[in-house]
Amino acid sequence: MMQLIYIYDIKGKDRRDFNRIKRMFYYRLVKLNMMGCVWKTRSVLLVPQKMEQLLDDFFKSFSNNIEVYKIKTKQIESLNEK
């Protein structure tokens, strides 16, 4: 099963602008109902391929304020699990 990794970095002109953008970004991300999200850290999302168009559109809506990269992968292995 193909999975997608999105790596993103939120940008702002100053601290106030950054905090405003970050608040909007995470508010809207929660609204997407990311129950299919396998893994989330501060700036990385791992999602199934079926969510690709939804997240592509979401990140495009923040295109002036975010830098984002997408990686397509078939296998991911955790080094922390036993």
C-alpha positions, 0 to 999 in steps of 0.5 A, spaced: 500 500 500 502 506 497 503 511 503 505 519 502 509 523 507 508 530 507 514 534 510 512 542 511 515 548 514 510 554 516 513 561 514 511 568 517 514 575 516 514 576 523 513 572 530 505 575 530 504 573 523 507 566 524 503 565 530 497 567 526 498 562 520 500 556 525 493 557 528 489 557 522 493 551 519 492 547 525 485 549 525 484 547 518 488 541 519 483 538 524 477 540 520 480 535 515 478 529 520 485 526 519 482 519 522 486 516 516 492 519 518 497 514 520 503 518 524 503 526 525 509 530 528 510 537 529 512 538 521 511 531 518 504 527 516 504 520 514 497 518 510 494 513 506 494 515 498 487 516 498 488 522 502 493 525 497 488 530 493 485 532 499 492 534 502 495 537 496 489 542 496 490 543 503 497 545 502 496 549 496 491 553 500 497 555 504 502 556 498 504 563 500 506 561 507 508 554 507 514 550 504 512 543 503 515 536 500 511 530 498 514 523 498 511 517 496 513 510 499 511 503 499 514 501 506 516 505 512 519 502 518 519 504 525 526 503 529 523 505 536 518 499 536 520 492 538 
